[in-house]
Amino acid sequence: MLPSETMIWQPEFTDKTLSRKPGAVQLLDKIITIHRVKQVVTASLKLRDYDGQVAEAMPMIPK
């Protein structure tokens, strides 16, 4: 038997290697957090009228 026949083949890249790079998850978390903060700020600004007063979220509909 040749020595090359007895060697166990191992892939160059494993699923673990390709799954993520260091810091990728943390970067994604930061992007999601920034997006959520923007949504909250935008929603908050929409509730304010031009005088800077907080407007009603559900104004009364006149009957």
mmCIF file of the N, C-alpha and C atoms, coordinates in Angstrom:
data_MODEL
# 
_entry.id   MODEL 
# 
loop_
_atom_site.group_PDB 
_atom_site.id 
_atom_site.type_symbol 
_atom_site.label_atom_id 
_atom_site.label_alt_id 
_atom_site.label_comp_id 
_atom_site.label_asym_id 
_atom_site.label_entity_id 
_atom_site.label_seq_id 
_atom_site.pdbx_PDB_ins_code 
_atom_site.Cartn_x 
_atom_site.Cartn_y 
_atom_site.Cartn_z 
_atom_site.occupancy 
_atom_site.B_iso_or_equiv 
_atom_site.pdbx_formal_charge 
_atom_site.auth_seq_id 
_atom_site.auth_comp_id 
_atom_site.auth_asym_id 
_atom_site.auth_atom_id 
_atom_site.pdbx_PDB_model_num 
ATOM 1   N N  . MET A 1 1  ? 0.852   -1.172 0.000  1.00 0.00 ? 1  MET A N  1 
ATOM 2   C CA . MET A 1 1  ? 0.000   0.000  0.000  1.00 0.00 ? 1  MET A CA 1 
ATOM 3   C C  . MET A 1 1  ? 0.899   1.236  0.000  1.00 0.00 ? 1  MET A C  1 
ATOM 4   N N  . LEU A 1 2  ? 0.556   2.196  -0.810 1.00 0.00 ? 2  LEU A N  1 
ATOM 5   C CA . LEU A 1 2  ? 1.320   3.436  -0.886 1.00 0.00 ? 2  LEU A CA 1 
ATOM 6   C C  . LEU A 1 2  ? 0.956   4.349  0.285  1.00 0.00 ? 2  LEU A C  1 
ATOM 7   N N  . PRO A 1 3  ? 1.903   5.186  0.719  1.00 0.00 ? 3  PRO A N  1 
ATOM 8   C CA . PRO A 1 3  ? 1.598   6.096  1.836  1.00 0.00 ? 3  PRO A CA 1 
ATOM 9   C C  . PRO A 1 3  ? 0.404   7.025  1.537  1.00 0.00 ? 3  PRO A C  1 
ATOM 10  N N  . SER A 1 4  ? 0.273   7.438  0.285  1.00 0.00 ? 4  SER A N  1 
ATOM 11  C CA . SER A 1 4  ? -0.834  8.344  -0.052 1.00 0.00 ? 4  SER A CA 1 
ATOM 12  C C  . SER A 1 4  ? -2.184  7.660  0.087  1.00 0.00 ? 4  SER A C  1 
ATOM 13  N N  . GLU A 1 5  ? -2.209  6.347  -0.028 1.00 0.00 ? 5  GLU A N  1 
ATOM 14  C CA . GLU A 1 5  ? -3.466  5.615  0.101  1.00 0.00 ? 5  GLU A CA 1 
ATOM 15  C C  . GLU A 1 5  ? -3.926  5.514  1.550  1.00 0.00 ? 5  GLU A C  1 
ATOM 16  N N  . THR A 1 6  ? -2.992  5.607  2.484  1.00 0.00 ? 6  THR A N  1 
ATOM 17  C CA . THR A 1 6  ? -3.349  5.475  3.899  1.00 0.00 ? 6  THR A CA 1 
ATOM 18  C C  . THR A 1 6  ? -3.725  6.815  4.531  1.00 0.00 ? 6  THR A C  1 
ATOM 19  N N  . MET A 1 7  ? -3.434  7.911  3.851  1.00 0.00 ? 7  MET A N  1 
ATOM 20  C CA . MET A 1 7  ? -3.752  9.222  4.407  1.00 0.00 ? 7  MET A CA 1 
ATOM 21  C C  . MET A 1 7  ? -5.260  9.464  4.346  1.00 0.00 ? 7  MET A C  1 
ATOM 22  N N  . ILE A 1 8  ? -5.757  10.088 5.358  1.00 0.00 ? 8  ILE A N  1 
ATOM 23  C CA . ILE A 1 8  ? -7.176  10.429 5.389  1.00 0.00 ? 8  ILE A CA 1 
ATOM 24  C C  . ILE A 1 8  ? -7.328  11.785 4.702  1.00 0.00 ? 8  ILE A C  1 
ATOM 25  N N  . TRP A 1 9  ? -8.231  11.831 3.728  1.00 0.00 ? 9  TRP A N  1 
ATOM 26  C CA . TRP A 1 9  ? -8.457  13.094 3.017  1.00 0.00 ? 9  TRP A CA 1 
ATOM 27  C C  . TRP A 1 9  ? -9.255  14.026 3.908  1.00 0.00 ? 9  TRP A C  1 
ATOM 28  N N  . GLN A 1 10 ? -8.797  15.256 4.030  1.00 0.00 ? 10 GLN A N  1 
ATOM 29  C CA . GLN A 1 10 ? -9.527  16.266 4.795  1.00 0.00 ? 10 GLN A CA 1 
ATOM 30  C C  . GLN A 1 10 ? -9.769  17.461 3.890  1.00 0.00 ? 10 GLN A C  1 
ATOM 31  N N  . PRO A 1 11 ? -10.971 17.969 3.888  1.00 0.00 ? 11 PRO A N  1 
ATOM 32  C CA . PRO A 1 11 ? -11.259 19.115 3.018  1.00 0.00 ? 11 PRO A CA 1 
ATOM 33  C C  . PRO A 1 11 ? -10.472 20.348 3.447  1.00 0.00 ? 11 PRO A C  1 
ATOM 34  N N  . GLU A 1 12 ? -10.148 21.164 2.488  1.00 0.00 ? 12 GLU A N  1 
ATOM 35  C CA . GLU A 1 12 ? -9.408  22.386 2.789  1.00 0.00 ? 12 GLU A CA 1 
ATOM 36  C C  . GLU A 1 12 ? -10.271 23.352 3.599  1.00 0.00 ? 12 GLU A C  1 
ATOM 37  N N  . PHE A 1 13 ? -11.551 23.407 3.248  1.00 0.00 ? 13 PHE A N  1 
ATOM 38  C CA . PHE A 1 13 ? -12.483 24.269 3.967  1.00 0.00 ? 13 PHE A CA 1 
ATOM 39  C C  . PHE A 1 13 ? -13.578 23.403 4.565  1.00 0.00 ? 13 PHE A C  1 
ATOM 40  N N  . THR A 1 14 ? -13.919 23.687 5.786  1.00 0.00 ? 14 THR A N  1 
ATOM 41  C CA . THR A 1 14 ? -15.022 22.972 6.421  1.00 0.00 ? 14 THR A CA 1 
ATOM 42  C C  . THR A 1 14 ? -16.210 23.912 6.518  1.00 0.00 ? 14 THR A C  1 
ATOM 43  N N  . ASP A 1 15 ? -17.354 23.375 6.898  1.00 0.00 ? 15 ASP A N  1 
ATOM 44  C CA . ASP A 1 15 ? -18.540 24.213 7.091  1.00 0.00 ? 15 ASP A CA 1 
ATOM 45  C C  . ASP A 1 15 ? -18.262 25.291 8.129  1.00 0.00 ? 15 ASP A C  1 
ATOM 46  N N  . LYS A 1 16 ? -17.506 24.924 9.152  1.00 0.00 ? 16 LYS A N  1 
ATOM 47  C CA . LYS A 1 16 ? -17.209 25.882 10.213 1.00 0.00 ? 16 LYS A CA 1 
ATOM 48  C C  . LYS A 1 16 ? -16.360 27.036 9.672  1.00 0.00 ? 16 LYS A C  1 
ATOM 49  N N  . THR A 1 17 ? -15.432 26.727 8.791  1.00 0.00 ? 17 THR A N  1 
ATOM 50  C CA . THR A 1 17 ? -14.576 27.759 8.212  1.00 0.00 ? 17 THR A CA 1 
ATOM 51  C C  . THR A 1 17 ? -15.378 28.716 7.358  1.00 0.00 ? 17 THR A C  1 
ATOM 52  N N  . LEU A 1 18 ? -16.304 28.186 6.585  1.00 0.00 ? 18 LEU A N  1 
ATOM 53  C CA . LEU A 1 18 ? -17.053 29.002 5.641  1.00 0.00 ? 18 LEU A CA 1 
ATOM 54  C C  . LEU A 1 18 ? -18.278 29.671 6.266  1.00 0.00 ? 18 LEU A C  1 
ATOM 55  N N  . SER A 1 19 ? -18.685 29.230 7.456  1.00 0.00 ? 19 SER A N  1 
ATOM 56  C CA . SER A 1 19 ? -19.932 29.727 8.031  1.00 0.00 ? 19 SER A CA 1 
ATOM 57  C C  . SER A 1 19 ? -19.873 31.212 8.334  1.00 0.00 ? 19 SER A C  1 
ATOM 58  N N  . ARG A 1 20 ? -18.761 31.677 8.879  1.00 0.00 ? 20 ARG A N  1 
ATOM 59  C CA . ARG A 1 20 ? -18.650 33.111 9.153  1.00 0.00 ? 20 ARG A CA 1 
ATOM 60  C C  . ARG A 1 20 ? -17.211 33.491 9.445  1.00 0.00 ? 20 ARG A C  1 
ATOM 61  N N  . LYS A 1 21 ? -16.942 34.727 9.212  1.00 0.00 ? 21 LYS A N  1 
ATOM 62  C CA . LYS A 1 21 ? -15.623 35.253 9.532  1.00 0.00 ? 21 LYS A CA 1 
ATOM 63  C C  . LYS A 1 21 ? -15.712 35.917 10.895 1.00 0.00 ? 21 LYS A C  1 
ATOM 64  N N  . PRO A 1 22 ? -14.596 36.047 11.603 1.00 0.00 ? 22 PRO A N  1 
ATOM 65  C CA . PRO A 1 22 ? -14.638 36.712 12.905 1.00 0.00 ? 22 PRO A CA 1 
ATOM 66  C C  . PRO A 1 22 ? -15.200 38.124 12.776 1.00 0.00 ? 22 PRO A C  1 
ATOM 67  N N  . GLY A 1 23 ? -16.139 38.455 13.633 1.00 0.00 ? 23 GLY A N  1 
ATOM 68  C CA . GLY A 1 23 ? -16.720 39.788 13.645 1.00 0.00 ? 23 GLY A CA 1 
ATOM 69  C C  . GLY A 1 23 ? -17.935 39.958 12.751 1.00 0.00 ? 23 GLY A C  1 
ATOM 70  N N  . ALA A 1 24 ? -18.228 38.988 11.913 1.00 0.00 ? 24 ALA A N  1 
ATOM 71  C CA . ALA A 1 24 ? -19.354 39.129 10.986 1.00 0.00 ? 24 ALA A CA 1 
ATOM 72  C C  . ALA A 1 24 ? -20.677 39.225 11.733 1.00 0.00 ? 24 ALA A C  1 
ATOM 73  N N  . VAL A 1 25 ? -20.847 38.430 12.763 1.00 0.00 ? 25 VAL A N  1 
ATOM 74  C CA . VAL A 1 25 ? -22.098 38.436 13.523 1.00 0.00 ? 25 VAL A CA 1 
ATOM 75  C C  . VAL A 1 25 ? -22.245 39.753 14.274 1.00 0.00 ? 25 VAL A C  1 
ATOM 76  N N  . GLN A 1 26 ? -21.148 40.232 14.868 1.00 0.00 ? 26 GLN A N  1 
ATOM 77  C CA . GLN A 1 26 ? -21.202 41.486 15.598 1.00 0.00 ? 26 GLN A CA 1 
ATOM 78  C C  . GLN A 1 26 ? -21.533 42.641 14.660 1.00 0.00 ? 26 GLN A C  1 
ATOM 79  N N  . LEU A 1 27 ? -20.996 42.629 13.465 1.00 0.00 ? 27 LEU A N  1 
ATOM 80  C CA . LEU A 1 27 ? -21.280 43.674 12.493 1.00 0.00 ? 27 LEU A CA 1 
ATOM 81  C C  . LEU A 1 27 ? -22.757 43.652 12.114 1.00 0.00 ? 27 LEU A C  1 
ATOM 82  N N  . LEU A 1 28 ? -23.298 42.465 11.895 1.00 0.00 ? 28 LEU A N  1 
ATOM 83  C CA . LEU A 1 28 ? -24.717 42.339 11.558 1.00 0.00 ? 28 LEU A CA 1 
ATOM 84  C C  . LEU A 1 28 ? -25.587 42.861 12.692 1.00 0.00 ? 28 LEU A C  1 
ATOM 85  N N  . ASP A 1 29 ? -25.222 42.539 13.932 1.00 0.00 ? 29 ASP A N  1 
ATOM 86  C CA . ASP A 1 29 ? -25.975 43.035 15.090 1.00 0.00 ? 29 ASP A CA 1 
ATOM 87  C C  . ASP A 1 29 ? -25.979 44.561 15.132 1.00 0.00 ? 29 ASP A C  1 
ATOM 88  N N  . LYS A 1 30 ? -24.835 45.180 14.848 1.00 0.00 ? 30 LYS A N  1 
ATOM 89  C CA . LYS A 1 30 ? -24.749 46.639 14.857 1.00 0.00 ? 30 LYS A CA 1 
ATOM 90  C C  . LYS A 1 30 ? -25.615 47.247 13.759 1.00 0.00 ? 30 LYS A C  1 
ATOM 91  N N  . ILE A 1 31 ? -25.606 46.649 12.578 1.00 0.00 ? 31 ILE A N  1 
ATOM 92  C CA . ILE A 1 31 ? -26.417 47.153 11.471 1.00 0.00 ? 31 ILE A CA 1 
ATOM 93  C C  . ILE A 1 31 ? -27.901 47.072 11.828 1.00 0.00 ? 31 ILE A C  1 
ATOM 94  N N  . ILE A 1 32 ? -28.320 45.958 12.410 1.00 0.00 ? 32 ILE A N  1 
ATOM 95  C CA . ILE A 1 32 ? -29.725 45.786 12.793 1.00 0.00 ? 32 ILE A CA 1 
ATOM 96  C C  . ILE A 1 32 ? -30.095 46.798 13.873 1.00 0.00 ? 32 ILE A C  1 
ATOM 97  N N  . THR A 1 33 ? -29.219 47.010 14.846 1.00 0.00 ? 33 THR A N  1 
ATOM 98  C CA . THR A 1 33 ? -29.489 47.968 15.916 1.00 0.00 ? 33 THR A CA 1 
ATOM 99  C C  . THR A 1 33 ? -29.643 49.376 15.357 1.00 0.00 ? 33 THR A C  1 
ATOM 100 N N  . ILE A 1 34 ? -28.752 49.773 14.467 1.00 0.00 ? 34 ILE A N  1 
ATOM 101 C CA . ILE A 1 34 ? -28.829 51.108 13.868 1.00 0.00 ? 34 ILE A CA 1 
ATOM 102 C C  . ILE A 1 34 ? -30.134 51.266 13.096 1.00 0.00 ? 34 ILE A C  1 
ATOM 103 N N  . HIS A 1 35 ? -30.530 50.235 12.371 1.00 0.00 ? 35 HIS A N  1 
ATOM 104 C CA . HIS A 1 35 ? -31.786 50.283 11.608 1.00 0.00 ? 35 HIS A CA 1 
ATOM 105 C C  . HIS A 1 35 ? -32.978 50.468 12.544 1.00 0.00 ? 35 HIS A C  1 
ATOM 106 N N  . ARG A 1 36 ? -32.986 49.733 13.657 1.00 0.00 ? 36 ARG A N  1 
ATOM 107 C CA . ARG A 1 36 ? -34.092 49.836 14.603 1.00 0.00 ? 36 ARG A CA 1 
ATOM 108 C C  . ARG A 1 36 ? -34.142 51.220 15.248 1.00 0.00 ? 36 ARG A C  1 
ATOM 109 N N  . VAL A 1 37 ? -32.978 51.781 15.576 1.00 0.00 ? 37 VAL A N  1 
ATOM 110 C CA . VAL A 1 37 ? -32.936 53.120 16.166 1.00 0.00 ? 37 VAL A CA 1 
ATOM 111 C C  . VAL A 1 37 ? -33.489 54.138 15.175 1.00 0.00 ? 37 VAL A C  1 
ATOM 112 N N  . LYS A 1 38 ? -33.115 54.008 13.908 1.00 0.00 ? 38 LYS A N  1 
ATOM 113 C CA . LYS A 1 38 ? -33.639 54.925 12.891 1.00 0.00 ? 38 LYS A CA 1 
ATOM 114 C C  . LYS A 1 38 ? -35.155 54.832 12.803 1.00 0.00 ? 38 LYS A C  1 
ATOM 115 N N  . GLN A 1 39 ? -35.702 53.618 12.889 1.00 0.00 ? 39 GLN A N  1 
ATOM 116 C CA . GLN A 1 39 ? -37.152 53.446 12.828 1.00 0.00 ? 39 GLN A CA 1 
ATOM 117 C C  . GLN A 1 39 ? -37.833 54.133 14.007 1.00 0.00 ? 39 GLN A C  1 
ATOM 118 N N  . VAL A 1 40 ? -37.258 53.998 15.208 1.00 0.00 ? 40 VAL A N  1 
ATOM 119 C CA . VAL A 1 40 ? -37.845 54.599 16.399 1.00 0.00 ? 40 VAL A CA 1 
ATOM 120 C C  . VAL A 1 40 ? -37.789 56.120 16.306 1.00 0.00 ? 40 VAL A C  1 
ATOM 121 N N  . VAL A 1 41 ? -36.649 56.663 15.872 1.00 0.00 ? 41 VAL A N  1 
ATOM 122 C CA . VAL A 1 41 ? -36.506 58.108 15.751 1.00 0.00 ? 41 VAL A CA 1 
ATOM 123 C C  . VAL A 1 41 ? -37.469 58.648 14.704 1.00 0.00 ? 41 VAL A C  1 
ATOM 124 N N  . THR A 1 42 ? -37.574 57.974 13.588 1.00 0.00 ? 42 THR A N  1 
ATOM 125 C CA . THR A 1 42 ? -38.493 58.414 12.527 1.00 0.00 ? 42 THR A CA 1 
ATOM 126 C C  . THR A 1 42 ? -39.932 58.397 13.030 1.00 0.00 ? 42 THR A C  1 
ATOM 127 N N  . ALA A 1 43 ? -40.321 57.344 13.718 1.00 0.00 ? 43 ALA A N  1 
ATOM 128 C CA . ALA A 1 43 ? -41.684 57.254 14.249 1.00 0.00 ? 43 ALA A CA 1 
ATOM 129 C C  . ALA A 1 43 ? -41.924 58.356 15.274 1.00 0.00 ? 43 ALA A C  1 
ATOM 130 N N  . SER A 1 44 ? -40.931 58.646 16.091 1.00 0.00 ? 44 SER A N  1 
ATOM 131 C CA . SER A 1 44 ? -41.056 59.693 17.094 1.00 0.00 ? 44 SER A CA 1 
ATOM 132 C C  . SER A 1 44 ? -41.222 61.059 16.436 1.00 0.00 ? 44 SER A C  1 
ATOM 133 N N  . LEU A 1 45 ? -40.460 61.320 15.396 1.00 0.00 ? 45 LEU A N  1 
ATOM 134 C CA . LEU A 1 45 ? -40.548 62.601 14.704 1.00 0.00 ? 45 LEU A CA 1 
ATOM 135 C C  . LEU A 1 45 ? -41.890 62.774 14.006 1.00 0.00 ? 45 LEU A C  1 
ATOM 136 N N  . LYS A 1 46 ? -42.459 61.685 13.536 1.00 0.00 ? 46 LYS A N  1 
ATOM 137 C CA . LYS A 1 46 ? -43.761 61.761 12.863 1.00 0.00 ? 46 LYS A CA 1 
ATOM 138 C C  . LYS A 1 46 ? -44.870 62.131 13.848 1.00 0.00 ? 46 LYS A C  1 
ATOM 139 N N  . LEU A 1 47 ? -44.668 61.851 15.147 1.00 0.00 ? 47 LEU A N  1 
ATOM 140 C CA . LEU A 1 47 ? -45.675 62.156 16.151 1.00 0.00 ? 47 LEU A CA 1 
ATOM 141 C C  . LEU A 1 47 ? -45.631 63.626 16.583 1.00 0.00 ? 47 LEU A C  1 
ATOM 142 N N  . ARG A 1 48 ? -44.618 64.363 16.181 1.00 0.00 ? 48 ARG A N  1 
ATOM 143 C CA . ARG A 1 48 ? -44.498 65.767 16.583 1.00 0.00 ? 48 ARG A CA 1 
ATOM 144 C C  . ARG A 1 48 ? -45.056 66.672 15.493 1.00 0.00 ? 48 ARG A C  1 
ATOM 145 N N  . ASP A 1 49 ? -45.735 67.697 15.915 1.00 0.00 ? 49 ASP A N  1 
ATOM 146 C CA . ASP A 1 49 ? -46.241 68.642 14.923 1.00 0.00 ? 49 ASP A CA 1 
ATOM 147 C C  . ASP A 1 49 ? -45.176 69.723 14.703 1.00 0.00 ? 49 ASP A C  1 
ATOM 148 N N  . TYR A 1 50 ? -45.488 70.716 13.914 1.00 0.00 ? 50 TYR A N  1 
ATOM 149 C CA . TYR A 1 50 ? -44.496 71.723 13.540 1.00 0.00 ? 50 TYR A CA 1 
ATOM 150 C C  . TYR A 1 50 ? -44.075 72.622 14.689 1.00 0.00 ? 50 TYR A C  1 
ATOM 151 N N  . ASP A 1 51 ? -44.879 72.722 15.758 1.00 0.00 ? 51 ASP A N  1 
ATOM 152 C CA . ASP A 1 51 ? -44.522 73.539 16.912 1.00 0.00 ? 51 ASP A CA 1 
ATOM 153 C C  . ASP A 1 51 ? -43.632 72.783 17.887 1.00 0.00 ? 51 ASP A C  1 
ATOM 154 N N  . GLY A 1 52 ? -43.353 71.542 17.589 1.00 0.00 ? 52 GLY A N  1 
ATOM 155 C CA . GLY A 1 52 ? -42.530 70.736 18.486 1.00 0.00 ? 52 GLY A CA 1 
ATOM 156 C C  . GLY A 1 52 ? -43.339 70.055 19.570 1.00 0.00 ? 52 GLY A C  1 
ATOM 157 N N  . GLN A 1 53 ? -44.652 70.218 19.529 1.00 0.00 ? 53 GLN A N  1 
ATOM 158 C CA . GLN A 1 53 ? -45.516 69.585 20.514 1.00 0.00 ? 53 GLN A CA 1 
ATOM 159 C C  . GLN A 1 53 ? -45.815 68.155 20.070 1.00 0.00 ? 53 GLN A C  1 
ATOM 160 N N  . VAL A 1 54 ? -45.965 67.292 21.033 1.00 0.00 ? 54 VAL A N  1 
ATOM 161 C CA . VAL A 1 54 ? -46.287 65.899 20.709 1.00 0.00 ? 54 VAL A CA 1 
ATOM 162 C C  . VAL A 1 54 ? -47.744 65.833 20.286 1.00 0.00 ? 54 VAL A C  1 
ATOM 163 N N  . ALA A 1 55 ? -47.973 65.323 19.106 1.00 0.00 ? 55 ALA A N  1 
ATOM 164 C CA . ALA A 1 55 ? -49.331 65.185 18.589 1.00 0.00 ? 55 ALA A CA 1 
ATOM 165 C C  . ALA A 1 55 ? -49.920 63.872 19.073 1.00 0.00 ? 55 ALA A C  1 
ATOM 166 N N  . GLU A 1 56 ? -51.220 63.781 19.003 1.00 0.00 ? 56 GLU A N  1 
ATOM 167 C CA . GLU A 1 56 ? -51.876 62.536 19.394 1.00 0.00 ? 56 GLU A CA 1 
ATOM 168 C C  . GLU A 1 56 ? -51.553 61.454 18.380 1.00 0.00 ? 56 GLU A C  1 
ATOM 169 N N  . ALA A 1 57 ? -51.284 60.268 18.886 1.00 0.00 ? 57 ALA A N  1 
ATOM 170 C CA . ALA A 1 57 ? -50.994 59.159 17.988 1.00 0.00 ? 57 ALA A CA 1 
ATOM 171 C C  . ALA A 1 57 ? -52.252 58.754 17.224 1.00 0.00 ? 57 ALA A C  1 
ATOM 172 N N  . MET A 1 58 ? -53.397 58.827 17.889 1.00 0.00 ? 58 MET A N  1 
ATOM 173 C CA . MET A 1 58 ? -54.678 58.471 17.263 1.00 0.00 ? 58 MET A CA 1 
ATOM 174 C C  . MET A 1 58 ? -55.629 59.644 17.464 1.00 0.00 ? 58 MET A C  1 
ATOM 175 N N  . PRO A 1 59 ? -55.573 60.651 16.613 1.00 0.00 ? 59 PRO A N  1 
ATOM 176 C CA . PRO A 1 59 ? -56.459 61.800 16.809 1.00 0.00 ? 59 PRO A CA 1 
ATOM 177 C C  . PRO A 1 59 ? -57.923 61.390 16.732 1.00 0.00 ? 59 PRO A C  1 
ATOM 178 N N  . MET A 1 60 ? -58.728 62.111 17.487 1.00 0.00 ? 60 MET A N  1 
ATOM 179 C CA . MET A 1 60 ? -60.168 61.823 17.509 1.00 0.00 ? 60 MET A CA 1 
ATOM 180 C C  . MET A 1 60 ? -60.771 62.206 16.161 1.00 0.00 ? 60 MET A C  1 
ATOM 181 N N  . ILE A 1 61 ? -61.612 61.351 15.647 1.00 0.00 ? 61 ILE A N  1 
ATOM 182 C CA . ILE A 1 61 ? -62.287 61.616 14.383 1.00 0.00 ? 61 ILE A CA 1 
ATOM 183 C C  . ILE A 1 61 ? -63.619 62.295 14.708 1.00 0.00 ? 61 ILE A C  1 
ATOM 184 N N  . PRO A 1 62 ? -63.845 63.504 14.192 1.00 0.00 ? 62 PRO A N  1 
ATOM 185 C CA . PRO A 1 62 ? -65.113 64.183 14.500 1.00 0.00 ? 62 PRO A CA 1 
ATOM 186 C C  . PRO A 1 62 ? -66.298 63.414 13.924 1.00 0.00 ? 62 PRO A C  1 
ATOM 187 N N  . LYS A 1 63 ? -67.387 63.415 14.680 1.00 0.00 ? 63 LYS A N  1 
ATOM 188 C CA . LYS A 1 63 ? -68.588 62.690 14.242 1.00 0.00 ? 63 LYS A CA 1 
ATOM 189 C C  . LYS A 1 63 ? -69.539 63.623 13.548 1.00 0.00 ? 63 LYS A C  1 
# 
